[in-house]
Amino acid sequence: MKRVIRWAGLGLAGLVTVVLFAGLGAFAASEVLFRRSYPKAETQLVAARDPGAVERGRRVALINGCHDCHGKDLDGRMFHDEMPIFRGYGPNLTLAAAEQSDGELDSAIRHGVAADGRSLWIMPSEAFAELTDQETSDLLAYIRSFPVKGEEQPRSQIGPVGRLGLILGKFHSAPQMLRLDADRYRPDLGPTYAKGREVARACTECHGKDLRGREALKAPDLDVAAAYSPQDFATLLRTGVPPTGRDLGLMSGVARDRFSHLSDDEVAALYEYLRARADKGV
């Protein structure tokens, strides 16, 4: 009996050792993925300096949600806490702007690569990549208009469930998202809908570059817009409230914080584009 217990104990110890080493291996593999570096984008973009640049850049920042992650004064904040998956911190952009060139900031914004070459996570560079040079220059002017304030934010942290997701390919860094989305696009429905197609860039962060939705965010295909009347669609984008009156979660917050800054003409153009897209089934 003692021999049986002894061998059972040795077997259990061996199993624990295997599990421990497997866990350490998985941690190391996920750490490599999480800290992967990429070459910084070669960009000569500079911040705009004309009198209207800061105000134009403010509008770009508001519609694209820069303050959601980086705080109202762009001095950074913890914007997501869902351990054991992920705890995200938006960096202090006032410090980054004081320490980095315009080109390095652009590399982070539109290419998802930090000044030290690290790949950025949660940063929606696949959406910002469609900003024009002028819009990005204006955005840089706006960022640089804030005085240096606050402390350096901690780096984002990934929990055990998040690490498993990394290994299984469920989560992607900003540079990876850019590559995955390279062949996706919003359908071009001709000059009549060109303005709406341009405004729809603001929808791609959640609904994807092709507007077909993202399961991870529970963001539907935007052909759902065809079910709204023009008035109900405008109300949704202004207040976050659909005709049913129910809370749409992320969409309700994004509408109030971001889309409420769109002009009436932009909202109408977006609606017409999304409705035409649904009608054509593209």
N, C-alpha and C positions, 0 to 999 in steps of 0.2 A: 504493500500500500504506500509505504514511504517513497519507494522508487517511482510509483505512478505519480504521486504528488510532486516529486522532484522534477520529473520529466515534463509534467504539465506546467510547472512553474517556469522551467527553462523555455518551453514553447511560448508561454505568455510573454516572457521577457523578450524573446526573439520577435514576436509580433509587435510589441510596443516599439522595439528598436526600428523595425521596418517602417512602421507608421511614422515614427519620429523623423527618420531620414527622408521619407517620402514628403512629409510636410516641409522639412527644410529645403528640399529640392524644389518643391512647388513655390515656396517663398522666394528662393533665389531666382527662379525663372521669371516670376511675376515682377520682381524688382528690376531685372534687366529690361523687361518690357516697359515698365513704368518710367524708368530713368533713361530710356533710349534717347540718343542725341541725333540731330539732323544738321546738315549744313545750313547756316543762316542764309536767307534769301538775299541776293544782291539787289538792293534797291537804293536809288538816289533820291527818293521822294523827300521833300522838305515841307514843313508846316507852312500853311498859307499865312500871309501877313497883311492882307488888305483889311480895311475896316469892318467888312461884314463877315469875315472868316469865322470868328468865334461863335457868332450867333448861328451861322449855318452848321458849324460843327456841333453845336449844342443840339440842334434838331436831329442830326445823324445819330448822336449818342442816345437821345431819348427814344427814338423810333427803334433803334437796334438794341436797346436794353443794357447799355454799358453800366448804368448806375445800379442795375439789379444785382450785379456781382461785386462791383467795386465801391459801392456806397454813394450816398448823395454828394459827398465832397471828394470822391475818387481816392480816398485814403485807405480803401480796402476794408473787407469784412469777411466773416464766415457766412457764406451764402447757402451752404447745403450741409446738413448733418444727418446722415443716414447710415451710421455704423450698425452692423459690421460691413457695410458696403463701401461708403465713401464719405469723407468729410472735406468739403471744398472751401478754400479761402481765395477770395479775389485779391490779387496783389495791390499794394499801395501804388497807384499810378502817379501820384505826385512825386514820390521818391524815384520811381522808374523814369519819369520825364526829366528829373534833375540829373540823372546819372547816365542816360542813354541817348543816343543820337536819334534823329527822326527816322532814319533807315532801320535802326534796331527796333523801334516801336512798331514800324510798319511790318517788319518781319514777324513780330508777335501777333499783330492784329490780323493780317491777311494770309499769313503762312503758318501760323501756329508754332513758331520756333522762338524760344526765348533768347535774350541777348547772349547767354552762355551756351547756347546750342541745345538746351533741353527741349524735348517735345512738351507742349502744353496740353493739359487735359481739361475737358469741359469747355475750354475756350472755343466758341463757335466760329472758327476761322473759315469753315466751309460756307458760312453765310456771309461773313465779312469779305471774303475773297471777291465778291461781286461788287464791292464798292469801287467807284471810279477813283482815279488818282486825285481828282479834285475833291471828292467827298472825303477821301482819306486825309488829304492835306488839311481840310477844314476841321476834321475830327482831331488831328494832331494839334491844331491851333487851340481848339477848345480844351483839350487835356492840359496843354501848357499854360492855360489861363488860370489854373488853380494854384494857389500858393502851396509850397511844400508843407506837409502837415502829417502828424502821426508817426507810427512806428512801422517797421517792416512786418508784414503779415507772415504767419507760419506757412510752410509749404503744405499743399493739400496732402491728405493722408488717405491711404486705401486699406480697407479692412480685409479680413480673410475671405469673406464672400466676394468682395470686389476683386481680390487677387485670383480667385477661381474663375471669375468672369473674364479676367484678362487672359488667362491661359487658354480658356475655351473660345476666345475670340469674340466675346459678347460686348466688350467695351473697347473703344478705339481712341487713340490720341487725336489731336487736331490734325497733324500731318497725315495720319492714316485716313481720317475722314475725308480730307481733301482728295486723296487718291481714290477712295471708294466711290466718291461722288463725281469723279472726273467725267464720266460718260452720262451723267444724269442732267437733265435740263428742263426748264419750264417751256412748254410748247409755244412756238411762235405762231400766233393766229393772225398775223398781218398787222398793217398800220393802224387799223381801227382799234385794236386792243393793245397797242404797244405801251401806252401809259400804264394800263392795268398790269401788264406783264412786268414792268419795271417796279411798280409798287409791291408786287408779290414777292420781291426779294426779301421783304421783311417777314414773310411767312416761312421761309425755307429752314430756319433754325429748328423749328419743331416739326414741320410737315415734309421736310426733305426738299432737295433742289428740284425734284420733279413734281412736288406737291402731292405725292401719292400717300403721304403719311409715314409715321414712324411708330412701330408697335411699342418700342421701349418707353416712349413718352405718352402712349395712348392717344396719339394725334392722328386723326382720321385723314383719309383722302379728301382734298378740298373740293371735290365735286359735291360735297354736302351743302356748299353755298347755294346751289341751285334750288334748294328747298326753302330758302328764305326769300321774302319779298325785299325789294330795295330798302324799304324803311326799316324792316326788322334787322337786316344786315347792318345798316348804319348804326342802329341802336346797340347791337352786339359789339361792334367795334368801338363805340364811344363809352359804353357802360359795362361791358362784359356780361350783360344779361340777355339771354335768348328769349324767344316768345313764351316758352314754358315757364320762365322765371327761375329755373333751377341754376345752381352754381355749377359752372363748367370747369372748376378747378383751375388748372394752369392757364387755360384760355381766358377765363374771366379776369385773372390778374394781369395777364399780358395785354389784354384789350384796354384795361383801365390805365395801365402804366405806360404803354407804348403806343398802341394804335389810336388812342385818343388825341395824339398829336398830329395825325394825318388830317389834311384838309378835306372839306366836303367833296371837292372834285377828285381827290385821290381815292377816297372811299368809294365813290360812284364808279370810277374807272376800274378799281380792283373788283368790284362786284360784277361788272359787265364782263371782265376778262374771265373770272372764275365760272360764271354762268355759261359763257360761250365754250369754255374748256369742257365743262360737264356735258353740254349739248353735243359736242363733237366727239366725246368719248376718248379724249387724248390726255 
